[in-house]
């Protein structure tokens, strides 16, 4: 009996599904914009964003500038967002905000558009142009809606993206150490420390700058060695002052011992 019931239920569901698909395909091929609009909104409300997008693709141009366009374009953008197609949702939410600046949904659209760009930001090792664009868009949102309930989340996303840029800059400078280009490493870390004084990588940057200065000095000709050894000590002092119990203390002290031994010959 139960088996028969399950078979019957499966058959009913299959019939409903086929009927729905058949109706959808019919509307998709028709020229009736109103029917497309009604079905697109129905599919959107049911969470069937993939099929809704196909219909929105067809009808959105017909509603630009019209009162219904505000509702349709927002649903269109949100459908892309729900499908995690963030490049498209970022564009469509921006389009909505520009087209309907007085809409009650304009703040939400601005936030979701900015968040979409945040979600397209690549990992730190890749080009960070999109990360910078996301920061700019989030900052525009923050400045435009300083009382928004989404402000904390927006600020957190900005900080996350800035950490990614910090990581990118830090790793580039560190890479110069790896290939023994100590001049480039020192200059890169100097720039990093100047531009990112509050970075979570500051201790690491100071240590690797000190390491680069140490290696440069130790491999320098005699006439330039004393000056470069003293430059390294200056960085060591900053590292020790700011991170007295830091993770690099022992390694830094070992290098300082070598530096002081080298400097002894200049005091004789």
Buried (B, 14 or more C-beta within 10 A) or exposed (E): EEEEEEEEEEEEEEEEEEEBEEEBEEBBEEEEBEBBBEBBBBBBEEEBBEBBBBBBEBBBEBBEEEEEBBBBBBBBBBBBBBBEBBEBBBBBBBBBBEBBEEBEBBBBBBBBBBBBBBBBBEEBEEEBEBBBBBBEBBBEBBEEBEEBEBBEBBEEBBEBBBBBBBBBBBEBBBEBBEEEBBEBBBBBBBEBBEEBEEBEBBBBBBBBBBBBBBBBBBEBEEEEBBEBBBBBBEBBEBBBEEBEEBEBBEEBEEBBEBBEEBBEEEEE
